[in-house]
Amino acid sequence: MKGVAIIDSSGELLASADSVEGALRGVIGRNMLAARRAAKLSQAQLARRVGRSQTFVGRVERGVIACGEAYVLAVLQACGLPADWRP
């Protein structure tokens, strides 16, 4: 099976995976990790703020599981970042 790569406008590889869904999970996960780090929060602290488990937060950040728009917005809010924030 051929892989999928997501490349930004400057040509930098953002993610690669066996599927589009997997590549998107990777990009979103890295962005959620960057947001948490920008807020200087641990996974446990973020999990408490968004009402999820630390395991869930970690799995999203690693791109293991998908998350919805509501979770992304909750993370940004919990991190004190605007909804249009980009890493």
C-alpha positions as CSV (number, residue, x, y, z in Angstrom):
1,M,0.0,0.0,0.0
2,K,1.3,3.5,-0.8
3,G,1.6,6.0,1.9
4,V,0.3,9.5,2.2
5,A,2.4,12.6,3.0
6,I,1.2,16.0,4.2
7,I,3.5,18.8,3.2
8,D,3.1,22.5,4.1
9,S,3.4,25.4,1.7
10,S,7.2,25.7,2.3
11,G,7.7,22.1,1.3
12,E,8.2,20.8,4.9
13,L,6.9,17.3,5.6
14,L,4.3,17.6,8.3
15,A,3.2,14.0,8.5
16,S,3.2,10.7,6.6
17,A,1.2,7.6,7.2
18,D,-0.5,4.7,5.4
19,S,-3.7,6.7,5.1
20,V,-4.9,10.3,4.9
21,E,-6.7,9.8,8.3
22,G,-3.5,8.6,9.9
23,A,-1.5,11.5,8.5
24,L,-4.1,14.0,9.7
25,R,-4.2,12.4,13.2
26,G,-0.4,13.0,13.3
27,V,-0.6,16.6,12.3
28,I,-3.4,17.4,14.7
29,G,-1.7,15.4,17.5
30,R,1.5,17.4,17.1
31,N,-0.4,20.7,17.1
32,M,-2.2,19.6,20.3
33,L,1.2,18.8,21.9
34,A,2.6,22.2,20.8
35,A,-0.5,24.0,22.3
36,R,0.0,22.1,25.6
37,R,3.7,22.9,25.7
38,A,3.1,26.5,24.9
39,A,0.8,26.7,28.0
40,K,3.4,24.8,30.0
41,L,0.9,22.2,31.1
42,S,1.5,18.5,31.8
43,Q,-0.8,16.0,30.1
44,A,-2.4,15.4,33.5
45,Q,-3.1,19.1,34.0
46,L,-4.6,19.5,30.5
47,A,-6.7,16.3,31.0
48,R,-8.2,17.7,34.1
49,R,-9.0,21.0,32.4
50,V,-10.7,19.4,29.5
51,G,-12.4,16.6,31.4
52,R,-10.6,13.7,29.7
53,S,-8.1,11.1,30.9
54,Q,-4.3,11.6,30.6
55,T,-4.3,8.5,28.5
56,F,-6.7,10.1,26.0
57,V,-4.6,13.3,25.8
58,G,-1.4,11.3,25.2
59,R,-3.0,9.1,22.5
60,V,-4.3,12.2,20.7
61,E,-0.9,13.8,20.9
62,R,0.8,10.7,19.5
63,G,-1.8,10.5,16.6
64,V,-3.0,7.1,17.8
65,I,-6.6,8.2,18.0
66,A,-8.7,10.9,16.3
67,C,-10.3,13.7,18.1
68,G,-13.1,16.1,17.1
69,E,-13.3,19.8,16.6
70,A,-14.9,20.2,20.1
71,Y,-11.8,18.6,21.7
72,V,-9.4,20.8,19.7
73,L,-11.3,23.9,20.8
74,A,-11.4,22.8,24.4
75,V,-7.6,22.2,24.4
76,L,-7.0,25.6,22.9
77,Q,-9.2,27.3,25.5
78,A,-7.7,25.3,28.3
79,C,-4.3,26.5,27.1
80,G,-5.4,30.1,26.9
81,L,-4.9,30.2,23.2
82,P,-7.2,31.6,20.5
83,A,-9.3,29.3,18.4
84,D,-7.3,30.3,15.3
85,W,-3.9,29.6,17.0
86,R,-1.3,27.9,14.9
87,P,2.1,26.4,16.1
